Amino acid sequence: MNSPSHRPKLIERIREAAATWGFFQVINHGVPVSVLDDTVSSVRAFHDQPLDVKSKYYKREEGRGVMFASNNDLYRSGAACWHDSLQAWLGPEPPEAEEIPEVCREGVIAWGSHATAVAEKVMELLSEGLGLESGKFKELTFSESKVFVGHCYPYCPQPDLTVGITAHTDPGVLTVLMQNQVPGLQVKHGDVWVDVEPVHGGLIVNVGDFLQIISNGAYTSVQHRVLANSSKEPRISIVIFFNLAKWKGDGYYGPLPELLSPEKPPIYRDFTLKEFVENFYGKAIDSKSIIEKIKIYH
């Protein structure tokens, strides 16, 4: 990702992947494999603790600090999923270090820094893939709001009766994910669910609904899900969701004006932060609901 001579080809490959699959794996990203392994180990160490230790971090209020929960959308969803999560809101207002569980504190803080560096590199390439300046997404604060989520999918004795996480799209700008070697993630490509096999040392990046909207559909967010874990080994996945930190002065966002023309009119209307937040927190996790709500039918 850091080679100037390979940059034009890399921009094109990432642009194509973001436009057709909405997901891609990144290798040679500059983060030592030892850092990835240590982060996975630290998150597993948290989940391996007794419930009475983890329950100190249990809460339902989202938006800042640190929380432990099973099924964040439990009271908004019609069914529960088979996973536990540790969440930490790392930006724009990071928690105090002491708020993060000691057993994984170093891993969470370090990975927040490394993942942000990777996300900003990818955002530069995605921005250039749209014909924009490389720093456009950073200028729009697309990497400043970020949430760390460390999922644990324990062994499920009847995996055919539930799922790890239901099919959904991510609502924000970009997601950076790493996982241990236990499979389970699937991405929908057309009408087919495709297994995403773990690549040791690799990172998975996917497009969120917000990026699909501001790119005027040039990039696409796609459905993905996690199957219930039939392995005796817990599946660990660590995600950082990136979103913009500062809304525009007029209170509205929509397709970027630089991408519009008489030949390429907007296919989404402008919307407000309030509308975006209420759409996400008002119901269970789902797929592209904000996109369907603001789509313009020409």
Backbone bond lengths (Angstrom), bond angles and torsions (degrees), N, CA, C in turn:
res aa  C-N    CA-C-N  psi(-1)  N-CA   C-N-CA  omega(-1)  CA-C   N-CA-C  phi
1 M - - - 1.464 - - 1.521 112.63 -
2 N 1.325 117.04 -13.06 1.462 119.70 -175.23 1.527 113.44 -104.61
3 S 1.330 117.64 5.87 1.460 120.44 -175.61 1.527 111.12 -88.92
4 P 1.356 118.36 114.95 1.472 120.71 179.32 1.523 112.76 -60.02
5 S 1.331 117.31 -36.18 1.465 119.84 -177.47 1.523 112.23 -68.01
6 H 1.328 116.70 -27.72 1.459 120.84 -179.36 1.529 112.61 -93.30
7 R 1.323 117.34 -3.27 1.467 120.38 -171.58 1.535 113.60 -59.26
8 P 1.341 119.98 -48.26 1.475 118.43 -179.43 1.531 112.75 -57.18
9 K 1.334 116.38 -42.79 1.463 119.96 179.33 1.523 110.69 -67.04
10 L 1.328 116.20 -38.87 1.459 121.09 -179.90 1.524 110.90 -65.42
11 I 1.325 116.85 -42.09 1.467 121.01 177.40 1.522 110.14 -58.18
12 E 1.319 116.70 -45.44 1.460 120.92 -178.38 1.525 111.60 -66.20
13 R 1.324 117.41 -40.87 1.468 120.19 -179.37 1.524 111.31 -67.24
14 I 1.317 116.84 -41.41 1.460 119.68 179.12 1.523 110.38 -70.43
15 R 1.330 117.09 -39.13 1.470 120.16 177.47 1.528 110.24 -59.26
16 E 1.328 116.18 -45.59 1.464 120.23 -178.95 1.524 111.52 -65.38
17 A 1.340 116.65 -42.32 1.463 120.26 179.56 1.522 111.11 -64.56
18 A 1.334 117.08 -42.12 1.463 121.00 -179.55 1.523 111.59 -68.95
19 A 1.322 116.62 -27.27 1.461 120.66 -179.28 1.523 112.62 -82.68
20 T 1.325 117.43 -31.92 1.463 120.19 -173.13 1.529 113.49 -105.75
21 W 1.323 116.82 -42.38 1.459 121.03 -178.40 1.528 112.76 -100.58
22 G 1.328 116.95 -33.59 1.461 120.13 -174.62 1.514 113.37 76.17
23 F 1.320 117.10 -3.55 1.468 125.01 -179.05 1.518 108.57 -136.77
24 F 1.327 117.04 146.20 1.460 120.28 170.52 1.518 109.19 -158.45
25 Q 1.336 115.80 154.85 1.459 121.67 177.03 1.518 109.13 -98.52
26 V 1.318 115.85 142.67 1.457 122.35 -178.32 1.529 108.94 -118.99
27 I 1.323 115.79 128.11 1.467 121.51 172.54 1.528 107.47 -122.45
28 N 1.307 117.50 172.87 1.476 121.40 -177.06 1.531 110.92 51.21
29 H 1.325 115.31 43.10 1.466 121.77 -175.05 1.520 113.23 -90.94
30 G 1.318 116.92 -4.52 1.456 120.12 176.63 1.511 115.49 94.72
31 V 1.338 117.52 -6.09 1.465 120.18 178.45 1.527 108.17 -95.58
32 P 1.328 118.72 123.98 1.465 120.31 179.63 1.529 111.67 -58.39
33 V 1.322 115.98 140.76 1.466 120.43 178.78 1.526 110.38 -58.89
34 S 1.315 116.92 -32.39 1.468 120.26 179.56 1.524 111.43 -61.47
35 V 1.335 117.18 -34.03 1.468 120.83 177.50 1.525 110.03 -66.65
36 L 1.337 116.61 -42.92 1.462 120.21 178.24 1.523 110.53 -62.10
37 D 1.323 116.55 -47.06 1.464 120.56 -179.08 1.522 111.38 -62.47
38 D 1.325 116.70 -41.64 1.467 120.30 -179.76 1.527 110.94 -65.24
39 T 1.330 116.67 -37.69 1.462 119.87 -180.00 1.521 110.73 -67.38
40 V 1.332 116.70 -44.63 1.468 120.59 176.89 1.525 110.05 -59.47
41 S 1.319 116.99 -44.05 1.471 120.93 -179.67 1.520 111.39 -62.97
42 S 1.335 117.12 -38.97 1.466 119.84 -178.13 1.524 111.16 -69.46
43 V 1.331 117.00 -37.37 1.469 119.84 177.88 1.524 110.20 -69.15
44 R 1.319 116.64 -40.24 1.461 118.29 176.31 1.528 110.57 -63.41
45 A 1.320 117.03 -39.08 1.464 120.13 179.32 1.523 110.78 -59.32
46 F 1.344 116.80 -38.24 1.463 119.02 176.51 1.519 110.39 -63.00
47 H 1.326 117.44 -48.94 1.463 120.88 -176.11 1.522 112.47 -69.60
48 D 1.327 117.69 -23.07 1.465 120.97 179.06 1.524 112.58 -77.58
49 Q 1.311 117.55 -9.71 1.464 120.65 -179.60 1.532 111.10 -70.00
50 P 1.334 117.05 158.37 1.466 120.10 175.88 1.528 111.01 -59.72
51 L 1.318 116.04 151.26 1.457 121.00 -176.61 1.523 112.07 -59.71
52 D 1.336 117.85 -35.31 1.461 118.90 -178.15 1.528 111.74 -66.76
53 V 1.337 117.47 -24.43 1.465 120.93 175.79 1.525 109.90 -76.97
54 K 1.337 116.29 -45.80 1.465 120.53 -179.11 1.521 112.00 -68.11
55 S 1.317 116.69 -32.13 1.469 120.19 -174.93 1.527 112.93 -65.64
56 K 1.327 117.61 -15.23 1.466 120.32 175.87 1.526 110.90 -62.23
57 Y 1.325 115.52 -22.90 1.471 120.32 -177.95 1.524 111.89 -102.17
58 Y 1.333 116.04 5.64 1.461 119.00 -176.97 1.524 111.06 -73.71
59 K 1.335 115.63 131.48 1.459 121.35 172.44 1.514 108.42 -164.24
60 R 1.329 116.61 169.06 1.460 121.64 179.69 1.521 112.25 -112.79
61 E 1.328 117.03 -13.37 1.462 119.63 -178.30 1.527 109.52 -78.16
62 E 1.313 115.89 120.29 1.458 120.79 -179.18 1.524 110.81 -102.80
63 G 1.331 116.07 159.47 1.453 119.50 173.72 1.513 115.20 129.68
64 R 1.330 117.97 -26.01 1.460 120.19 177.34 1.524 109.23 -161.11
65 G 1.343 114.77 166.38 1.457 119.62 176.11 1.517 112.98 74.86
66 V 1.334 115.23 -147.58 1.462 122.67 -175.15 1.518 108.77 -131.86
67 M 1.333 116.53 141.06 1.460 119.16 178.41 1.523 110.87 -147.60
68 F 1.327 114.77 151.21 1.460 122.88 172.30 1.514 106.99 -115.72
69 A 1.321 116.60 133.79 1.462 119.05 -178.60 1.520 110.34 -157.66
70 S 1.305 114.46 158.08 1.458 121.89 166.51 1.518 106.46 -111.32
71 N 1.332 117.21 128.82 1.461 120.33 176.47 1.525 112.04 57.04
72 N 1.316 116.32 78.59 1.466 120.99 179.98 1.516 112.89 -53.95
73 D 1.342 115.58 -34.29 1.468 119.65 -176.86 1.525 111.90 -98.09
74 L 1.349 116.98 25.99 1.462 121.40 -174.16 1.519 112.44 -52.70
75 Y 1.340 117.24 -43.44 1.461 120.29 -176.25 1.522 112.38 -85.33
76 R 1.326 117.12 -1.41 1.461 120.89 177.59 1.518 111.32 -112.36
77 S 1.331 116.37 -9.06 1.458 121.12 -174.55 1.519 110.70 -107.44
78 G 1.333 115.39 155.71 1.453 119.99 179.22 1.511 113.24 -82.99
79 A 1.342 117.87 -11.55 1.459 121.28 -178.29 1.521 109.60 -151.37
80 A 1.328 115.17 154.73 1.462 120.57 179.01 1.523 110.38 -92.69
81 C 1.336 115.78 154.78 1.467 122.11 177.46 1.529 109.51 -111.24
82 W 1.340 115.90 167.22 1.464 121.86 -171.36 1.526 110.30 -102.05
83 H 1.337 116.29 74.66 1.462 119.49 176.25 1.525 110.01 -163.15
84 D 1.330 115.68 159.95 1.464 123.68 171.19 1.523 107.84 -119.56
85 S 1.333 115.90 155.59 1.468 119.32 -176.63 1.519 111.44 -140.48
86 L 1.326 115.07 141.39 1.457 122.70 167.25 1.520 106.78 -108.86
87 Q 1.328 117.64 124.41 1.456 121.02 -178.25 1.524 110.26 -120.38
88 A 1.327 115.07 143.53 1.464 121.23 175.93 1.520 108.45 -141.16
89 W 1.321 116.65 123.68 1.465 121.51 177.81 1.532 108.03 -82.74
90 L 1.321 115.97 105.95 1.467 121.41 -172.51 1.518 113.74 -90.32
91 G 1.297 118.50 -12.45 1.458 120.37 -179.48 1.513 110.57 -170.03
92 P 1.325 117.06 154.83 1.468 126.92 8.81 1.533 114.48 -79.29
93 E 1.350 117.89 -12.44 1.466 120.62 177.67 1.523 108.45 -114.08
94 P 1.331 118.22 94.53 1.463 120.09 -176.79 1.523 111.56 -69.15
95 P 1.331 116.51 154.53 1.461 119.41 176.81 1.517 110.59 -72.54
96 E 1.310 116.12 161.37 1.461 119.60 169.69 1.529 108.00 -65.10
97 A 1.317 116.75 144.98 1.467 119.97 -178.31 1.523 111.45 -54.81
98 E 1.334 116.38 -35.92 1.462 120.50 -177.46 1.525 112.51 -67.77
99 E 1.333 117.64 -17.92 1.463 120.62 178.52 1.523 111.83 -74.68
100 I 1.328 117.14 -23.86 1.460 121.51 -178.93 1.525 108.55 -83.24
101 P 1.343 118.82 133.91 1.467 120.10 -179.45 1.528 111.79 -52.19
102 E 1.312 115.79 134.57 1.466 120.44 -174.13 1.519 112.29 -58.73
103 V 1.333 117.37 -35.63 1.455 121.26 -174.94 1.531 112.49 -63.26
104 C 1.336 117.13 -23.38 1.472 119.51 -179.42 1.526 112.46 -129.58
105 R 1.323 116.84 10.97 1.469 121.49 -174.85 1.524 112.01 -57.45
106 E 1.314 115.95 -50.14 1.465 119.77 -177.18 1.527 110.85 -62.17
107 G 1.339 116.32 -40.81 1.456 120.43 -179.17 1.512 112.92 -66.52
108 V 1.328 116.65 -42.20 1.465 120.89 -179.63 1.525 110.49 -63.57
109 I 1.322 116.92 -47.45 1.468 120.79 -177.46 1.528 110.69 -65.40
110 A 1.339 116.35 -45.16 1.465 119.78 -178.96 1.520 111.08 -64.55
111 W 1.335 116.15 -43.76 1.461 118.08 -178.12 1.526 111.69 -67.87
112 G 1.314 117.49 -32.96 1.461 119.65 175.66 1.513 111.48 -57.79
113 S 1.323 116.66 -41.00 1.461 121.51 179.50 1.526 111.53 -70.07
114 H 1.332 116.84 -46.90 1.466 120.66 -178.63 1.529 111.19 -65.32
115 A 1.321 117.12 -44.82 1.467 120.44 -178.00 1.518 111.23 -64.24
116 T 1.328 116.83 -35.83 1.465 120.01 177.79 1.520 110.75 -63.99
117 A 1.332 116.56 -41.43 1.467 120.12 178.35 1.525 110.86 -61.84
118 V 1.337 116.75 -42.64 1.467 120.39 178.27 1.521 110.43 -65.25
119 A 1.338 116.63 -45.65 1.466 120.54 -178.90 1.520 111.27 -59.90
120 E 1.324 116.85 -40.87 1.468 119.62 -178.86 1.525 111.59 -68.16
121 K 1.335 117.22 -35.13 1.470 119.84 175.03 1.528 110.33 -64.12
122 V 1.332 115.71 -45.54 1.468 119.90 -179.68 1.525 110.52 -64.81
123 M 1.332 116.77 -40.51 1.463 119.81 178.86 1.522 111.83 -62.26
124 E 1.324 117.16 -36.73 1.468 119.86 175.98 1.527 110.69 -59.67
125 L 1.327 115.92 -45.21 1.463 120.52 -178.92 1.522 111.23 -67.23
126 L 1.329 116.64 -40.47 1.463 120.30 177.94 1.521 111.18 -65.33
127 S 1.327 116.38 -38.80 1.461 120.63 178.54 1.524 110.56 -63.76
128 E 1.328 116.16 -46.45 1.461 119.77 177.97 1.524 111.44 -64.65
129 G 1.332 116.61 -31.22 1.460 120.38 177.39 1.516 112.93 -64.58
130 L 1.334 116.48 -21.46 1.467 121.90 176.13 1.521 112.09 -91.88
131 G 1.343 116.32 -1.16 1.455 120.09 -177.44 1.510 113.45 85.41
132 L 1.341 117.20 15.19 1.460 122.50 -179.70 1.526 110.13 -99.56
133 E 1.330 115.96 169.76 1.461 120.43 174.15 1.527 109.27 -64.01
134 S 1.328 116.36 148.50 1.464 120.02 -176.58 1.522 112.51 -60.94
135 G 1.329 117.55 -30.81 1.459 120.59 -177.17 1.515 115.02 -90.79
136 K 1.331 117.77 8.46 1.464 120.63 -174.90 1.522 112.43 -59.98
137 F 1.325 118.26 -46.12 1.462 120.57 -176.74 1.526 111.34 -68.03
138 K 1.333 116.73 -35.16 1.468 119.67 177.21 1.521 109.54 -66.69
139 E 1.334 116.20 -40.32 1.465 121.37 177.23 1.529 111.00 -59.03
140 L 1.333 116.37 -34.16 1.463 121.56 179.80 1.526 112.46 -85.04
141 T 1.321 118.35 8.01 1.476 126.50 177.69 1.525 112.73 62.88
142 F 1.340 117.30 33.46 1.459 120.60 -176.54 1.526 113.64 -72.37
143 S 1.327 118.48 -11.47 1.467 119.76 -179.97 1.524 112.66 -112.76
144 E 1.315 117.48 6.17 1.469 119.97 -173.52 1.525 113.65 -89.37
145 S 1.312 117.51 -30.15 1.463 120.61 175.85 1.521 107.50 -94.77
146 K 1.330 116.38 121.28 1.467 118.67 -174.42 1.520 111.28 -149.28
147 V 1.320 114.20 141.40 1.461 121.67 179.87 1.521 108.85 -124.87
148 F 1.319 115.75 125.04 1.467 122.85 175.30 1.523 108.03 -88.84
149 V 1.326 116.47 131.12 1.466 120.81 175.98 1.525 108.57 -132.69
150 G 1.319 115.94 120.15 1.460 121.34 176.56 1.517 109.53 -106.88
151 H 1.334 116.14 102.03 1.467 121.77 -177.88 1.524 110.95 -87.31
152 C 1.318 115.15 144.56 1.463 121.83 168.98 1.524 107.96 -125.93
153 Y 1.335 115.45 122.95 1.461 121.33 176.33 1.526 107.20 -107.93
154 P 1.330 118.11 97.28 1.464 119.63 -177.95 1.529 111.12 -71.36
155 Y 1.307 115.16 168.44 1.469 120.58 176.55 1.521 109.87 -56.18
156 C 1.322 116.05 133.75 1.465 121.69 177.83 1.525 108.31 -115.36
157 P 1.329 118.68 119.24 1.467 120.58 -176.46 1.526 113.83 -69.84
158 Q 1.339 117.11 -21.05 1.467 120.52 178.66 1.534 109.23 -131.18
159 P 1.321 117.05 70.26 1.465 120.51 -173.24 1.519 114.38 -65.31
160 D 1.328 117.55 -17.54 1.459 120.03 179.20 1.525 112.38 -77.84
161 L 1.332 117.53 -6.84 1.463 120.98 -176.82 1.524 113.40 -102.18
162 T 1.322 117.49 -4.16 1.466 119.61 -179.33 1.531 108.97 -153.97
163 V 1.323 116.47 -174.64 1.467 121.64 176.30 1.522 108.53 -134.80
164 G 1.335 115.23 162.80 1.459 119.53 174.61 1.515 110.49 -73.03
165 I 1.329 116.16 -51.62 1.467 123.64 172.07 1.522 106.92 -143.28
166 T 1.327 116.01 135.72 1.456 120.68 -179.31 1.527 111.28 -67.37
167 A 1.316 116.20 162.23 1.462 122.11 179.37 1.527 110.01 -60.80
168 H 1.338 115.76 134.28 1.463 120.33 -177.37 1.523 109.44 -164.48
169 T 1.314 116.05 168.35 1.462 122.09 166.30 1.520 107.38 -113.65
170 D 1.333 116.61 156.56 1.462 120.42 177.77 1.529 108.92 -84.87
171 P 1.325 118.10 136.38 1.468 119.97 -173.44 1.522 115.42 -78.86
172 G 1.330 118.81 -20.57 1.460 120.74 -170.29 1.512 115.07 -86.01
173 V 1.339 115.69 -149.29 1.462 122.02 -177.16 1.522 110.98 -85.48
174 L 1.332 116.57 -57.48 1.463 121.11 -172.77 1.521 109.16 -149.84
175 T 1.323 115.96 147.38 1.455 122.20 177.63 1.521 109.19 -123.50
176 V 1.335 116.21 134.02 1.467 121.92 174.22 1.522 107.36 -115.90
177 L 1.335 116.78 126.09 1.464 121.92 -173.00 1.521 110.44 -130.42
178 M 1.326 114.95 140.16 1.463 119.93 167.18 1.518 107.70 -129.44
179 Q 1.325 116.20 156.82 1.456 120.70 -175.94 1.518 109.93 -145.85
180 N 1.348 115.36 161.09 1.458 118.07 172.67 1.529 108.33 -80.13
181 Q 1.295 117.62 -166.26 1.469 120.30 -171.27 1.526 113.74 -89.50
182 V 1.317 117.43 12.54 1.468 121.18 176.48 1.526 108.38 -91.75
183 P 1.334 119.06 119.53 1.462 120.92 -176.74 1.525 112.02 -74.24
184 G 1.320 115.26 175.32 1.467 120.67 178.40 1.510 113.24 156.10
185 L 1.343 117.14 -27.65 1.460 120.75 -179.73 1.525 110.36 -72.58
186 Q 1.337 115.61 134.11 1.458 121.90 175.15 1.523 109.80 -130.36
187 V 1.328 115.64 144.32 1.461 123.11 178.70 1.519 107.89 -119.84
188 K 1.329 116.48 138.15 1.463 119.85 179.41 1.522 109.75 -89.85
189 H 1.312 115.84 120.73 1.472 122.28 178.37 1.524 107.05 -120.58
190 G 1.333 116.57 108.76 1.456 119.55 -170.58 1.515 108.81 67.82
191 D 1.316 116.86 -122.07 1.468 121.19 178.33 1.524 112.28 -106.59
192 V 1.329 116.73 11.30 1.464 120.76 -173.73 1.522 110.92 -113.91
193 W 1.340 116.46 134.66 1.458 121.29 173.20 1.525 108.73 -86.45
194 V 1.324 116.22 122.57 1.464 122.65 -175.10 1.526 109.63 -109.76
195 D 1.327 116.85 128.73 1.462 121.13 176.96 1.524 110.25 -69.90
196 V 1.330 116.12 135.73 1.460 121.60 174.38 1.526 107.14 -102.19
197 E 1.313 115.85 99.56 1.460 120.19 -176.77 1.531 110.00 -72.24
198 P 1.324 117.40 134.55 1.468 119.86 178.58 1.526 111.58 -61.36
199 V 1.323 116.39 136.20 1.462 123.26 174.32 1.525 106.83 -116.86
200 H 1.328 116.82 113.62 1.457 119.52 -176.77 1.525 110.20 -60.83
201 G 1.319 116.21 123.05 1.455 121.14 -178.50 1.514 113.73 91.36
202 G 1.331 117.40 -8.26 1.457 120.93 179.50 1.520 111.95 -90.86
203 L 1.308 115.97 157.85 1.458 122.78 176.19 1.523 108.70 -121.76
204 I 1.306 116.13 145.48 1.459 121.89 178.18 1.522 108.13 -105.26
205 V 1.315 116.40 132.97 1.465 122.04 178.80 1.518 107.86 -122.86
206 N 1.334 116.62 135.63 1.463 118.20 175.94 1.522 112.09 -137.51
207 V 1.310 113.58 152.93 1.464 123.55 -178.32 1.528 109.55 -79.88
208 G 1.341 116.65 138.10 1.453 121.49 175.72 1.521 111.81 -99.23
209 D 1.334 115.93 168.74 1.466 121.54 -179.22 1.523 111.85 -56.57
210 F 1.341 116.78 -40.51 1.462 120.30 -176.93 1.527 110.76 -61.86
211 L 1.330 116.75 -40.67 1.460 120.01 179.02 1.524 110.98 -68.03
212 Q 1.329 117.30 -36.37 1.463 119.11 175.90 1.526 110.33 -60.55
213 I 1.325 116.39 -40.99 1.465 120.39 -177.86 1.519 111.28 -68.09
214 I 1.343 117.25 -51.46 1.472 118.32 -174.48 1.529 111.60 -70.39
215 S 1.343 117.48 -21.19 1.470 120.22 175.45 1.524 111.47 -85.51
216 N 1.328 116.34 2.55 1.471 122.78 -178.66 1.528 111.47 56.89
217 G 1.329 114.45 38.73 1.457 120.38 176.07 1.512 115.23 84.75
218 A 1.344 117.67 2.44 1.471 119.53 178.19 1.523 110.69 -66.06
219 Y 1.334 116.42 -36.66 1.451 122.20 173.94 1.527 108.19 -110.11
220 T 1.318 116.31 151.60 1.459 119.08 -173.81 1.526 112.09 -127.77
221 S 1.315 115.82 135.77 1.463 120.56 170.06 1.527 107.07 -86.45
222 V 1.307 117.09 141.83 1.463 119.91 -176.77 1.524 110.53 -127.93
223 Q 1.321 113.94 155.07 1.458 119.81 178.22 1.529 110.44 -65.86
224 H 1.313 114.87 142.25 1.452 120.90 171.75 1.518 108.43 -147.11
225 R 1.309 116.37 161.26 1.462 121.86 -178.39 1.517 108.86 -152.73
226 V 1.320 115.52 169.29 1.460 120.86 175.18 1.520 107.90 -126.29
227 L 1.314 116.58 125.77 1.458 121.05 177.84 1.525 110.03 -72.89
228 A 1.318 115.82 153.21 1.461 119.62 174.49 1.528 108.66 -61.48
229 N 1.314 115.34 144.29 1.465 121.41 -171.58 1.526 111.39 -82.25
230 S 1.335 116.49 114.64 1.464 121.13 177.79 1.526 111.92 -93.81
231 S 1.340 116.85 -1.34 1.463 121.61 179.70 1.525 110.20 -85.88
232 K 1.310 116.10 147.86 1.468 119.79 176.35 1.528 111.62 -69.73
233 E 1.331 115.80 -19.53 1.468 121.61 178.42 1.527 109.12 -86.71
234 P 1.333 119.19 129.86 1.469 119.89 177.58 1.527 111.11 -61.00
235 R 1.313 116.24 141.07 1.466 119.93 173.60 1.525 107.98 -89.88
236 I 1.320 116.56 126.76 1.463 122.29 177.68 1.521 108.43 -113.19
237 S 1.309 116.66 126.96 1.468 120.10 171.78 1.520 107.91 -131.52
238 I 1.315 115.01 140.86 1.464 121.04 -176.39 1.517 107.89 -124.87
239 V 1.303 115.11 121.40 1.459 121.91 -173.03 1.522 109.61 -120.86
240 I 1.322 116.43 142.22 1.462 119.82 164.88 1.520 107.25 -123.43
241 F 1.333 114.43 121.18 1.458 121.97 178.26 1.526 108.58 -92.71
242 F 1.321 116.53 126.04 1.464 121.56 179.68 1.527 110.00 -107.10
243 N 1.319 114.56 137.18 1.462 120.38 178.29 1.522 108.46 -146.67
244 L 1.326 116.09 166.10 1.460 117.85 -179.63 1.520 110.38 -70.67
245 A 1.326 115.86 147.84 1.458 121.55 -177.85 1.520 112.25 -98.38
246 K 1.330 117.04 -28.00 1.470 120.24 -176.09 1.521 109.55 -124.10
247 W 1.324 115.29 117.47 1.455 120.59 178.10 1.525 109.46 -74.14
248 K 1.310 117.38 154.71 1.465 120.62 -179.50 1.526 111.22 -62.39
249 G 1.327 115.22 155.51 1.459 121.11 -175.66 1.510 114.30 -57.87
250 D 1.346 117.55 -34.90 1.463 119.31 -178.54 1.521 112.56 -82.81
251 G 1.342 116.91 -2.14 1.456 120.29 175.81 1.512 115.26 86.50
252 Y 1.330 117.70 2.69 1.462 120.49 -176.13 1.526 111.55 -122.31
253 Y 1.327 115.31 150.24 1.458 121.68 171.68 1.520 109.19 -136.00
254 G 1.317 115.29 152.30 1.457 122.32 177.61 1.512 107.79 -169.00
255 P 1.321 118.28 -163.80 1.465 120.16 177.10 1.527 111.16 -54.83
256 L 1.323 116.52 137.98 1.463 120.48 -178.78 1.530 110.23 -63.06
257 P 1.338 117.39 131.64 1.469 120.58 -177.54 1.528 113.52 -56.04
258 E 1.344 116.57 -32.62 1.465 120.17 -179.12 1.527 113.00 -62.58
259 L 1.332 116.54 -18.87 1.464 120.63 -176.60 1.523 112.70 -98.09
260 L 1.341 116.61 0.62 1.464 120.77 -174.81 1.520 111.34 -105.29
261 S 1.307 115.64 150.93 1.462 122.80 177.40 1.522 107.19 -162.23
262 P 1.340 117.97 170.84 1.473 119.05 175.58 1.527 112.11 -56.88
263 E 1.340 115.83 -32.33 1.462 119.47 178.83 1.529 111.86 -79.72
264 K 1.334 116.58 -23.35 1.464 121.38 179.29 1.526 109.34 -127.75
265 P 1.327 117.57 74.88 1.465 120.43 179.81 1.526 110.59 -70.61
266 P 1.327 117.57 161.68 1.472 119.50 178.75 1.523 111.10 -63.51
267 I 1.317 115.93 139.46 1.465 119.75 175.26 1.528 111.22 -105.68
268 Y 1.344 115.83 0.91 1.461 121.38 174.61 1.519 108.61 -133.32
269 R 1.328 116.52 143.62 1.463 120.43 175.67 1.522 109.88 -82.85
270 D 1.322 116.07 163.49 1.459 120.49 175.40 1.529 109.96 -69.85
271 F 1.315 116.38 153.24 1.459 121.53 -179.47 1.520 108.84 -144.74
272 T 1.331 116.52 165.54 1.460 121.72 -176.37 1.525 111.01 -102.30
273 L 1.328 115.13 163.08 1.459 120.59 174.78 1.523 110.28 -59.26
274 K 1.324 117.26 -42.05 1.468 121.50 -179.85 1.528 110.33 -58.58
275 E 1.313 116.30 -44.26 1.462 120.43 179.64 1.525 110.83 -64.45
276 F 1.319 116.53 -40.71 1.460 121.62 -179.56 1.526 110.97 -64.60
277 V 1.328 117.08 -47.81 1.467 121.67 -177.78 1.523 110.94 -66.94
278 E 1.322 117.05 -45.04 1.464 120.18 -179.30 1.521 111.24 -63.68
279 N 1.316 116.87 -34.64 1.457 120.07 179.18 1.524 110.97 -66.00
280 F 1.351 116.82 -36.61 1.461 120.27 -178.45 1.526 112.24 -77.76
281 Y 1.329 116.91 -47.72 1.459 120.13 -173.82 1.525 113.45 -86.90
282 G 1.310 117.95 -5.77 1.460 120.28 -176.59 1.507 114.28 -85.99
283 K 1.336 118.08 -1.39 1.454 119.99 -175.97 1.517 109.90 -159.75
284 A 1.336 115.57 -177.42 1.456 120.49 177.67 1.524 110.06 -69.55
285 I 1.342 115.90 161.07 1.462 118.56 175.39 1.523 108.71 -60.33
286 D 1.322 115.78 140.47 1.453 119.51 -176.61 1.518 110.05 -150.59
287 S 1.315 116.31 -163.51 1.461 121.41 -174.05 1.518 112.02 -118.61
288 K 1.327 115.93 118.51 1.460 123.27 168.21 1.529 114.60 55.21
289 S 1.325 119.55 24.61 1.464 119.18 -176.10 1.520 112.08 -64.00
290 I 1.347 117.95 -37.30 1.466 119.18 177.94 1.526 109.71 -67.90
291 I 1.319 117.11 -35.69 1.465 120.89 178.94 1.521 110.71 -64.33
292 E 1.324 116.40 -44.99 1.467 119.53 179.82 1.521 110.94 -65.68
293 K 1.317 116.55 -32.95 1.464 120.59 -177.61 1.524 112.12 -69.13
294 I 1.328 117.57 -34.15 1.468 119.89 -174.05 1.528 113.01 -107.22
295 K 1.322 116.80 6.22 1.466 119.97 -178.46 1.524 111.20 -66.68
296 I 1.329 115.95 138.55 1.462 122.25 177.10 1.524 107.89 -100.82
297 Y 1.306 115.77 126.34 1.465 120.36 178.95 1.520 108.83 -99.98
298 H 1.329 116.74 107.18 1.462 121.61 -177.45 1.522 110.10 -81.05
